């Protein structure tokens, strides 16, 4: 619904602006005036949609950045946990080797 209403509103707005400007289209026909209002209305809608698309891209960029940061933080925590576990295993192996070499 919104997709059909906005072009009509912008065309009607431009038609009103064109008609309100004194001497803007003196001697021009109604069809030409409506045509100019249609072109200006279409351009207005395209600029608006470009702005909406740009805002969506900014939001997507922000969301992706936040997700990457969260993943990086989670990965760093997991790698630190794995590192601690490997250090524990290495210490146990050293203790076992010392015990084995002192016993033998």
N, C-alpha and C positions, 0 to 999 in steps of 0.2 A: 504494500500500500504506500509506504513512504517513498519508494522508488518512483511511483507514478505521480505523486502529489508534488514533490519538490520541483521537477521541471516545469510543471504547470504554474506553480507559484512564482518561480523566477521569470518565466515568460510574461506572466501577467504584471509582475513588478516592472520589468523593463518596458512593457507596452505602456504602462502608466507614466514612466519616466519620459519616454520618447514623446508621448502626447502632451506632457506637462511643460516641456521645454518650448517656449514660444519661438516660432519660426524655424524649428529644427528640420522639419520635413515639409516645407511649404510647397504645395503643388504635388506632393507625392500621394500615391494611392494608398488605400487601406491595406491592400495586399503587401505592398512594399514595407509599410510600417510594421505589419504583423511579422513579416519575414525577418526584418531587422531585430525585432523583439525576440523572435525564436532563436536567432543566431546568438544574440547576447545572453539569452536565458540558458542555452545549451552550454556556452562557454562558462557561465557562472556555475552550472552544475558540475562541469568537468573539473573546474578549479576546486570546488568543494570536495568532490570525490578524491581528487589528488591529495588534498589535505587530510582526508580521512585515511587514505592508504598510507600516507607518510606517518601519521600518528600510530597506526597499527604496526608499521615497521619499527618505529621507536619502541613501542611496547614489547614487541617480539625480541628486539635486540636486548632490552633490559631484562626480560624474563630468561633469555638464553644465558646472558651473563650471570645472572643470579644462580641458575641451575649449574653452570660450569663451576662457579665458586663453591657451591654446596658440595658438588661431586669431588672437587679438589680437596676440600676440608675433610670429607669422609674418607677419601683415599689416603690422605696423610695420616689420619688416625688409625686406619687399618694397617698401613705399612709400619707405623710405629709399634703397634701391638705385635705384628709378626716379627719385627726386629727384636723386640724384648724376648719373645718366645725363643727365637733362634739363639740369642745370647744365653738364655737359660740352658738350652740344650747343649751348647758349646761348653758351658761351665760344667755341666754334669759329665760330659765326655772327658774333660780334663781330669776331673776327680776320679773317674773310673780308670783312666790311663795311669794316673799316679798310684792308685791302689794296686793296679795290676803290675806295674813295674816294681813297686816296693815288695810285693808278695813273691815275685818271681826272681 
